[in-house]
């Protein structure tokens, strides 16, 4: 019983640690870097699509690459650049 508890606790601790490392390692160091990455993605992959843009969200500290959809449909988020 005690060995099972230790195994489960170790498994959960490793999972939480892996999540924290992955969450914080995917961030940019500044808003400038995130902005540059977002606009660079547009220049490389979406040059012919005028409905794609970047927007800065101050509340969540990220740049968002999005595609405007026709009509009253909400924009489609293509990628997020957290900093």
N, C-alpha and C positions, 0 to 999 in steps of 0.2 A: 504494500500500500504506500509506504513512504517513498520507495524507489519510483513508483508510478507518478506520484505527485511531483517529484524532482524532475522527472522526464518531461512532464507536461509543462511545468513552470519554465524549464530551459527552452523548450520549443517555442513557447509564447514570447519569452524574452528575446530570443533570436529573431523572431518574426517582427516584433516591435522595433528592434534595433535596425533591421534591414529596411523597414518602412521609413524610419527617420533618416537614414543615410540616403536613400533614394529620393526622398522628398526634398531634402535640402541641397543635394548635389545637382539637381536639375535647374537651379535658379541662376539667373544672371546676377552680376555684382552690382549693377546700377540700372536705372531706367534708360539711360543712354544706350547701354549695350543691348537691352531688350528691344528698344526702338530700332536700332540698327539691324538687328536680326530679323525683325518683322518686315521692315521695308526691303531688306535684301531678299527675303523670300518672295516678295511680290515681284521684284525685278527679275528674279531667276525663273520662277515657276508660273507666274500669272501675268506676264507682260501683256498678253493679248486680251485679258479679261479686265474690263474697266469697272466691273462690279465688286472687285476685291479691294479691301482697304485695311488699314491698321487704326486701332483706337486705343487710347490710354485710359485705363480704369484705375483711378486713384484709390478707391476704397479697397480693392483687392490687390493692389500693387502689381499690376501686370499689363502688358500690351496684348491686344487681341487681334489676331488676323481673322477677318470675317469676309463673308460674301453676301452682298445685298441680293435678296431674292425679289422677283417681280411682284408688284401689287402690294398688298398689305401684310404679306407673310413676314415673320421675323427673320432677321439676318441669321445666317448659318455660321457658327464659329468653326473655323478651320484649324486654328492652333492658338495656344496660349503661351505667352512668354513671361514667366514670373521673375521677379527680381526682389 
